[in-house]
């Protein structure tokens, strides 16, 4: 897959619509004439542009990521920033709609996840052996996570991208470009999970296990379309490991931060 060079020559024809370009932007579709590889500054610039101007990008991105996610991701990475939403702004727009939906149905997002006792029992830990102080700390930690769920999800994707940078190092994509891949490849399954809010509201049935499975399958599907692979089996394994190790890495990071905070409080 080709990506824009660091200092490319100005485009003579628009990368989006193919018409001649004589100014800084295409007069037909507003695609930028001079494109460059993604960097942190370029990504954030795109966020502000998308947040303050809502156009046809969102529906194109929304539908495209369901039908052909590889095409959406590759198009964005190759420099066409007109057709699809900036991945960071798309992420936060999806979460905004999630919070609105949860408020409409009067559902707490934390109630849709496994309770703390079931998680402890999964690791053969008896919840009754915990002190009141430990239980209160866990409750406070859970409240912090679910009150800032969008930030924690975003951080998780950054760690997944870090693993992807290593796993797919032969692609020569930089870290920010891997972040773009991981954002697009993870936001859509999150949307599916949160659309189960009405089901939870009226039945009390939690679909987190099934939606987590969908998340992994969708992510692997995206990696197979974006990253070159010698075999489908190898691609599946690499995608699975990338997702799994990225989540584990974030959990380790969060655990270390939590321990440090506890130690500071106890001093």
TAHUUR-V273718 format. One record per helix or strand of 3 or more residues. SS is the DSSP state (h for helix, s for strand). FROM is the first residue (numbers start at 1). LEN is the number of residues. If there is no record, write none. Layout:
# TAHUUR-V273718
ss = [SS;SS]
from = [FROM;FROM]
len = [LEN;LEN]
This chain:
# TAHUUR-V273718
ss = [h;h;h;h;h;h;h;h;h;h;h;h;h;h]
from = [40;57;69;87;109;116;127;132;149;169;175;197;208;232]
len = [12;11;9;18;4;7;3;16;19;3;20;7;19;35]
